Amino acid sequence: PVSLTSKKWQVAGTLDAKTPLIQFNFFAPLDNYAGEVKKLKGNITWESDRILSGNFTVNTKDVTMGEATYDKNVHKKYLKVFRFPLASFSFKNAEVPLAEIIENPMQAYEIEGEFTMMKKSYPVRVKASFEPFTDENENTKLLVTVNFDVNIFEKFNINGPDGPADAKSNMHFAMTFLMNSK
């Protein structure tokens, strides 16, 4: 079994070249409106063997819809990246026992934190799982998977594409990334 001796971890990058760090899409039937974030900074710390805290930040300029012209419009009109260059998620005192992660990898934990974008902060509940493994160089890594939804109209006054109100107002985020011990 893998041992988790380190209590401090930092984002190392993508799982592989085909898996984006962060993917996002509107709800069905508008789920073809999707994109990704190419860079993520962040860290987590086990304050004890059961209590986890962390902070993750993205530069809003790293949001892409896959096409330069569309990206420029999204950056300028919707995200206002020059006025609001960062978005973040931070949390404290989440119960995520180290022993359970080792015994039950990929178990989902609900973590409550604060999502901040466009200088507005709101409570968000995410589902996160952690899978420790040893790489080919015998280094222990954490594979982290996170999913959450945000009503971008209600929280940030961002109008989605034409379509049903629930679909165009809500966005799903899926994150998959590796962490190295600090």
Backbone hydrogen bonds, N-H to C=O, Kabsch-Sander energy under -0.5 kcal/mol:
donor,donor_aa,acceptor,acceptor_aa,energy
5,T,3,S,-0.7
9,W,44,I,-2.8
10,Q,180,N,-2.8
11,V,42,G,-2.5
12,A,178,L,-3.2
13,G,178,L,-1.2
19,T,16,D,-1.2
22,I,37,V,-1.2
23,Q,174,A,-3.0
24,F,35,G,-2.2
25,N,172,H,-1.9
26,F,30,L,-0.6
26,F,33,Y,-1.8
27,F,167,A,-1.2
27,F,170,N,-1.1
30,L,27,F,-2.1
33,Y,30,L,-2.2
34,A,32,N,-1.1
35,G,24,F,-2.4
36,E,64,T,-2.6
37,V,22,I,-2.2
38,K,62,D,-1.7
41,K,57,T,-2.5
43,N,55,N,-2.2
44,I,9,W,-2.1
45,T,53,S,-2.9
46,W,7,K,-2.7
47,E,45,T,-0.8
47,E,51,I,-2.6
48,S,51,I,-1.2
52,L,94,A,-3.1
53,S,45,T,-2.3
54,G,91,F,-2.4
55,N,43,N,-2.2
56,F,89,F,-2.6
57,T,41,K,-3.0
58,V,87,A,-2.7
60,T,58,V,-0.6
60,T,85,P,-2.4
62,D,59,N,-2.4
63,V,60,T,-1.4
64,T,36,E,-3.0
71,D,67,E,-2.8
72,K,68,A,-2.3
73,N,69,T,-1.7
74,V,70,Y,-2.6
75,H,71,D,-3.0
76,K,72,K,-2.2
77,K,73,N,-2.9
78,Y,73,N,-0.7
78,Y,74,V,-1.0
79,L,74,V,-2.7
80,K,75,H,-0.6
81,V,75,H,-2.0
83,R,80,K,-1.0
84,F,80,K,-2.5
87,A,58,V,-2.1
88,S,116,T,-2.6
89,F,56,F,-2.3
90,S,114,E,-1.9
91,F,54,G,-2.5
94,A,52,L,-2.7
96,V,50,R,-2.6
96,V,94,A,-1.0
98,L,49,D,-2.8
101,I,97,P,-1.7
102,I,98,L,-1.8
103,E,99,A,-2.3
104,N,100,E,-3.3
106,M,130,F,-1.4
107,Q,104,N,-1.6
109,Y,128,A,-3.0
111,I,109,Y,-0.6
111,I,126,V,-2.7
113,G,124,V,-2.7
114,E,90,S,-2.9
115,F,113,G,-0.5
115,F,122,Y,-3.0
116,T,88,S,-3.0
116,T,114,E,-0.5
117,M,120,K,-2.3
118,M,86,L,-0.5
120,K,117,M,-1.9
122,Y,115,F,-2.3
124,V,113,G,-2.5
126,V,111,I,-2.9
126,V,124,V,-0.6
127,K,147,N,-2.4
128,A,109,Y,-2.9
128,A,126,V,-0.6
129,S,145,T,-2.4
131,E,143,L,-2.5
133,F,141,K,-2.1
135,D,133,F,-0.5
135,D,139,N,-2.8
138,E,135,D,-2.1
141,K,133,F,-3.1
142,L,179,M,-1.9
143,L,131,E,-2.5
144,V,142,L,-0.6
144,V,177,F,-3.0
145,T,129,S,-2.1
146,V,175,M,-2.4
147,N,127,K,-2.0
148,F,173,F,-2.0
150,V,171,M,-2.4
152,I,150,V,-1.2
152,I,169,S,-1.6
153,F,169,S,-1.2
155,K,151,N,-2.3
156,F,152,I,-1.3
157,N,153,F,-1.7
158,I,152,I,-1.9
159,N,157,N,-0.6
160,G,158,I,-0.5
168,K,164,P,-2.6
169,S,165,A,-1.4
170,N,166,D,-1.1
171,M,150,V,-2.5
172,H,25,N,-3.3
173,F,148,F,-3.2
174,A,23,Q,-2.8
175,M,146,V,-3.2
176,T,21,L,-2.1
177,F,144,V,-2.2
178,L,13,G,-2.8
179,M,142,L,-2.0
180,N,10,Q,-2.5
181,S,140,T,-0.6
182,K,8,K,-2.8
